Each structure stands twice: as structure tokens, then as C-alpha cells.
Amino acid sequence: MAALLDPEMAVPAGLVDARGQPAGRRFSVYRNNVAGSLTDVLAAGFPVLEKLLGAAYFRALAGVFLRAHPPQTRMMMLYGADMPVFLAGFAPLAHLPYMADVARLEQALRESYHAADAAAHDLSALGPEPFMAARLVLAPGVRLLRARHPVLSIWRANMEGGPAPRMQAEDVLIVRPEFDPVAHVLPTGGAAFVAALLAGDSVGAAFEAAGDGFDVNVVLGLLVGGGAIVGLKEDL
């Protein structure tokens, strides 16, 4: 196992082919295939990261990453969860600190895509006071990202041909109204509001956590429109 991910290690002794001959060359081919396949998985999961770094640099980076963070499961759909932390401590890219935030966003989008389905909850029967006292259950696909860089703007510029990003922090809400996740930049106070809901606070308490100047209607519109509210928590 160790030799599969370390090209500097010798071929394990005792490997033979069907004719009983040493299988060192076959092992080397297999070793290359394993590294190549894991690199392809990372490229599929982090397309913007690959575009920003360039294909050649990304493949070299992936080679370093996969040997430090081999897969922990046979399910490859979320492989690379450690990429943001890895990039944050990767000295050659210290001058590009936003790369870690880009990886965080791309990983969050993948997690949202593969999260369990959940039907939206109808809140229309709740009056104003019961609604403010309610504690909302958010869908498994909801993700909240607070970044020091314009991470969603960078993603849109590279994936959707959006305008050049302005270098400022962005808080991002990811919802999944149908099959594909959709990301939105949150207004001031929006991240604190959603974080409080995710922590189990009531709508009223979340509103207080958002602070002055917070427009609750905007964020609630994103949550409702994204099918992100799937139930109400019952008091124990």
C-alpha cells in the first residue's frame, strides 16, 4: 500500500505474474495508474482550482496531495476534502491565499450535490409570532461558507464567464432547490443569521445575531426559494 503512493519506494518483494516471473514492471504501471486516477478525481472535483493553477501545475500539486492524503473510502465522489487545509499550509502557494477558499467552495458544492434529498416545508400556516419562535430544520444540502476573499465571484468568473471579482470578503450560501446546488453571496448579517439557524437557534434569535441593517427578507427568500427549509425542530 505504501509503495503504491510513493514512487521512491522499491517494488515490494515477492510479486510475480501468472508465469511466476517477477512483476515489478506491472506494479510500476499499476502505481502510475493509481496516481493518475486519483489526480483525475481531484481535477473533476476542483475544476476552478485547476484552471487557476494551470493543468500542469495542478497535476504536480495533486501528486503531492494524494500522497499526503490518500483516500479513506472507496467512494471517490468527495475525495479531496482535505484540499483546503492542505492549500492553506502549502508554502509554494502562500502568495495566493485565496486558493484555499476556492477549494473550500468547490468542496462545499460537491458535498451539497451529494447530500440527501429532503422535501421543502410549507411555512405559510405560521403567523408572525410563531414563525419568530420557530427553530427551522435546514436541508442536508445547505452549506455556509465565510471567506476572506471573493470566492464565489472568482468561481463565477471562471465557470460562468462572470465579471472580474472585486477583492473583498464574501459570505456564501449554497442551497439545492432541485438536483444541482446553487450558490449565493449573502448580504451583511446573512452569514450570522444562517449560522444561528444551523446551530438550532430560533428565527428571532438568529435575527438578533445578524445585527443592525440586516434584511431578513432577502435571506429568507434565498432559503425558501432554494427549498432549504425542510421542517421545524420540536422542543424536547
N, C-alpha and C positions, 0 to 999 in steps of 0.2 A: 504493500500500500504506500509506504513512504517513497519507494523508488519510482512509483508511477508519477508522483508530483515533483520529484527532484531529479532533473536531468543530469546532475553531477554525481548521483549515486550509481554504483555499479549495478549491472543486471543481476537480479537475485540468482544465486547458485541453484542448480538442480532443475532448471526449466528445460524441458525437452519437447520436441514436436511429436507428431504421430509416429514417426520413424525412429524415435529415440535419440534424435540428434539435438544438440544444443539449440535453444530457441531464443537466443539473445537478440537477433535481428527482429524477430516477430515481437518481442517485448518492447523494443525501441519504437516500432511502428505503433503499437498499442499505446505506449506512453505519449507519443505525439498526438494520437487521435483523441485521447482523454483531454489533454490540454487544449487542443483545438476546439473540441466540442464545448468545453466549459467557457472558452473565450467567446464562442458564437452565442451562447446563452446570455452572457453578460452584455454583448453588443445588442442583442434583441431587447434586453431589459433596460438599457441605458442609451437609447439612440441619440439623445441630445448631447450627452456626455461624449459619446464617440465623435459626433460632428464637431463639437467644440475643440476636442483634442486632436482630431485627425485620426484616420483609421490605423495608421502605423503606430503612432504613439499609444493609442488606446489598446492595441493588441499587446504591446510591450507592458503597459500598465496592468492589463488583465493577467498576464503571466506572473507578475509579482503578486497580485492579489490572490489568485486562485491557489497559489502555493502557501500563502499565509492563512487563507480562509477556505479550506476545501469544503465541499458540500456536506451537510449534516443530514440530508434526507435524499431519497431517490426522486422526489418531486422537484423538478428544476424550475417550476414556474416562478418561484420567488427567490431563486438563488441570487445572491448579491446583497442581501440585507445589511451586511457589514460594510458595504462600499462607502457610505457617507462618513462613517467613523474612520475608515482606512484613509480616505482622501484628506480628512481634516488633519491627520498626522503624517501625510506623505510629503516629505521635505522638498522634493523637486517641484511640487506644485504649490508651495507655500505662498507664492506671489499671486496665485489665483484662488483666493479663499472662497469665492462663490461656487466653485466646482462641487464642494461638499453639499451645498444647499441644492444644487441642480440634481445631484444624486438622491438626496432626500425626497425631492418632489417626484422624481421618476419612480422611486421605490414605493412611495405612497400611492401613486396612480396604479401601480401593479397590484398592490395589496387591496385597493378598492375594487379593482376589476375582478379579483378572485374571491372577494368576500361573499358570505352567504346572502341569499336573497331575503328580502323582507318587504311585506306589503305596507304601503303608507297608511297612516292612521287618520281618520276623519276627526278634525278638531272643531268642526262647525257647531257642535252642540254645547261647547263650553262657553259660558259667559265670561266677561272680563275678569271678575274676581277669581273664579275657579281656574281660569287659564293662568293667571299670575301665580297662583299657588301650586300649579301642576308641575310635576317633575317629568320631563319628557324622556322617552327612550329613543335614541338615535340609531339609525340603521347601521349594520355591521360595516357597510362600505364607506361610512363617513370618516374622513381624515382631516385633521387640522395641522397646518404647518406654519410655524412662525419663523421667518427667515430674516437675516440681516441684509439680504441682497434681493434685487428684483427678480426673484427666481421664476415666477410664472411668466413675467414679461420676457425673460430670456428663453424660456421654453416655447412660448408662442412665436417669438421671432424666428426660431429655428424649425419649428414644426408646422407653423401655420402662416409663415410669411408676415408676421406682425411687425409693428414699428420697432425701431431700436429702443431698448429699455433705458429708462432713466435710473441712474444708480441710487436707489433708495430701498429701504426695507419694505418687504411685502408679507402680509399675513394671508394665507391661502386656505380656503375651504374646498374640500373635494366631496362631491356628492355623486350618487349614481342613480339617476332617475329611471333608467332602463337597463341596458346592457353595458354601456360604456361610461366610465367616470368622466365627470365634468368638473373643472377647477375654476374657482372664482377668487379674485382679490377681495378681501374683506375691508370694509371701511373702518375708521377709527373706533376702537372698542369692540369690534366684531369678534376678534380672536378671544378676548376675555369672556365675552358672552357665551360663545360656543364651548370654550374650555370649561366654564362653570356648568353648562348643561351636561357635558360629558362626565363631569365629576359627580353628577347626581343632584345638583342644586335645583331649586325651583326656578321657574321663569322669572319671577320677581327678584330673586337673589342674583340671578345671572344678569338681569338688567342693572342692578346696583353695581355689580362687579365691572360692568362695561364703562361706567363713569359718565361724566358730563359730555353732552354733544353726541351721544350715541343714538343712531336712528335704528330702532329695533325693527321697524317695518322692512327695511332693506334686507337684513339678515334672516328674518323670519320668512320673507319671500323666497330667498335662496333655499332655505331648508324645506319649506313646503313645496316649492316648485321642483326641487330635486328629489322629492319623495323620501326625505331624510328622517321625518318624524314617523316612527312606526308603533308607538304605544305610549302609555303613561305608566309611571312607576307607582306601585301601590305601597303605602306606608305599612311597615311591619307592626 
